[in-house]
């Protein structure tokens, strides 16, 4: 990973972004700082520092004590999920179990996403629409 590249999230930033996205998707409401910290398994000051970094990158906004994704943050989260789930498809096709594939994809998805458009990866894999766990791949066959 290139340090200092404003387009590339660190793994912790990626985890924070996805924690915000998942909380928002599951509850329908923007999470609070404590919700994000709990989802990440970190203390609130650590989560706050990550949120501040994401705010500087323009992918997260704070509104009345709640944490929301900007439009670019939502796109980033969906792209990371698309790449993560596409990598799971690839790794399972190479003989890994779905859980092993998920674990490995989680270690590299944020790096791959910053260098390879999700649509290209999905197209190379035959435009899968679900990961091996049955979750939909954002964009699925609609990307290109």
C-alpha positions as CSV (number, residue, x, y, z in Angstrom):
1,X,0.0,0.0,0.0
2,X,1.3,3.5,-0.8
3,X,1.4,5.5,2.3
4,X,-0.1,8.9,2.1
5,X,-2.2,8.3,-1.0
6,X,-5.5,10.0,-0.1
7,X,-7.4,7.6,-2.3
8,X,-6.3,4.5,-0.4
9,X,-7.9,3.6,2.9
10,X,-5.9,1.8,5.6
11,X,-7.4,-1.5,6.8
12,X,-8.6,0.1,10.0
13,X,-10.2,3.0,8.0
14,X,-11.9,0.4,5.7
15,X,-13.1,-1.6,8.8
16,X,-14.6,1.7,10.2
17,X,-16.2,2.6,7.0
18,X,-17.8,-0.8,6.7
19,X,-18.9,-0.8,10.3
20,X,-20.7,2.5,9.7
21,X,-22.3,1.2,6.5
22,X,-23.4,-2.1,8.0
23,X,-24.9,-0.3,11.1
24,X,-26.8,2.1,8.8
25,X,-28.0,-0.7,6.6
26,X,-29.2,-2.9,9.5
27,X,-30.9,-0.2,11.6
28,X,-31.8,2.4,9.0
29,X,-30.3,5.1,11.2
30,X,-26.8,6.6,11.3
31,X,-24.8,5.1,14.1
32,X,-23.3,6.9,17.2
33,X,-19.7,6.8,18.0
34,X,-20.2,4.1,20.6
35,X,-22.0,1.9,18.0
36,X,-19.1,2.1,15.7
37,X,-16.6,1.4,18.4
38,X,-18.5,-1.6,19.6
39,X,-18.9,-2.9,16.0
40,X,-15.1,-2.6,15.5
41,X,-14.2,-3.9,19.0
42,X,-12.2,-0.8,19.8
43,X,-12.5,2.0,22.4
44,X,-14.5,5.1,21.5
45,X,-11.3,7.3,21.3
46,X,-9.9,4.9,18.7
47,X,-13.1,4.9,16.7
48,X,-13.2,8.7,16.9
49,X,-9.7,9.1,15.5
50,X,-10.7,6.8,12.5
51,X,-13.9,8.7,12.0
52,X,-11.9,12.0,11.9
53,X,-9.5,10.5,9.3
54,X,-12.5,9.4,7.2
55,X,-14.1,12.9,7.6
56,X,-10.8,14.4,6.2
57,X,-11.1,12.1,3.2
58,X,-14.7,13.2,2.7
59,X,-16.3,9.8,3.1
60,X,-17.9,10.4,6.5
61,X,-19.9,13.2,8.0
62,X,-21.0,13.9,11.6
63,X,-24.5,15.1,12.1
64,X,-25.9,15.9,15.5
65,X,-23.7,13.3,17.2
66,X,-24.5,10.7,14.6
67,X,-22.1,9.4,11.9
68,X,-23.2,9.3,8.3
69,X,-21.6,8.3,5.0
70,X,-21.2,10.9,2.4
71,X,-22.3,9.9,-1.1
72,X,-18.7,9.1,-1.9
73,X,-18.4,7.1,1.3
74,X,-21.4,5.0,0.4
75,X,-19.9,4.4,-3.1
76,X,-16.6,3.4,-1.4
77,X,-18.3,1.0,1.0
78,X,-20.3,-0.6,-1.8
79,X,-17.1,-0.9,-4.0
80,X,-15.2,-2.6,-1.1
81,X,-18.1,-5.0,-0.5
82,X,-18.3,-5.8,-4.3
83,X,-14.5,-6.5,-4.4
84,X,-14.6,-8.4,-1.1
85,X,-17.4,-10.7,-2.3
86,X,-15.9,-11.1,-5.8
87,X,-12.6,-12.1,-4.2
88,X,-14.5,-14.7,-2.2
89,X,-16.0,-16.1,-5.4
90,X,-12.5,-16.3,-6.9
91,X,-10.9,-17.9,-3.8
92,X,-13.7,-20.5,-3.5
93,X,-13.2,-21.3,-7.2
94,X,-9.5,-22.0,-6.3
95,X,-10.6,-24.5,-3.7
96,X,-10.8,-22.5,-0.5
97,X,-13.8,-22.8,1.9
98,X,-16.2,-19.9,2.0
99,X,-15.0,-18.9,5.4
100,X,-11.3,-19.1,4.5
101,X,-12.1,-17.0,1.3
102,X,-13.9,-14.4,3.4
103,X,-11.0,-14.1,5.8
104,X,-8.4,-13.7,3.1
105,X,-10.6,-11.3,1.1
106,X,-10.9,-9.2,4.2
107,X,-7.2,-8.8,4.4
108,X,-6.8,-7.5,0.8
109,X,-10.1,-6.2,-0.5
110,X,-9.4,-2.5,0.4
111,X,-6.1,-2.7,-1.5
112,X,-7.6,-4.4,-4.6
113,X,-10.5,-2.0,-4.6
114,X,-8.2,1.0,-4.8
115,X,-6.4,-0.4,-7.8
116,X,-8.9,-2.4,-9.8
117,X,-12.4,-1.2,-10.6
118,X,-15.0,-3.6,-9.1
119,X,-16.7,-3.9,-12.5
120,X,-13.5,-5.2,-14.1
121,X,-13.0,-7.9,-11.4
122,X,-16.7,-8.9,-11.6
123,X,-16.5,-9.2,-15.4
124,X,-13.4,-11.3,-15.2
125,X,-15.3,-13.7,-12.9
126,X,-18.3,-14.0,-15.1
127,X,-20.4,-11.3,-13.4
128,X,-21.4,-13.3,-10.2
129,X,-24.3,-11.8,-8.4
130,X,-23.8,-13.6,-5.0
131,X,-20.8,-14.4,-2.8
132,X,-20.3,-18.0,-1.6
133,X,-22.2,-17.1,1.6
134,X,-25.3,-16.1,-0.5
135,X,-25.0,-12.3,0.0
136,X,-25.6,-10.1,-3.1
137,X,-22.6,-8.6,-4.7
138,X,-23.3,-4.8,-5.0
139,X,-23.6,-3.9,-8.7
140,X,-23.6,-7.6,-9.6
141,X,-24.0,-8.1,-13.3
142,X,-25.0,-4.4,-13.7
143,X,-21.3,-3.3,-13.6
144,X,-19.1,-3.4,-16.6
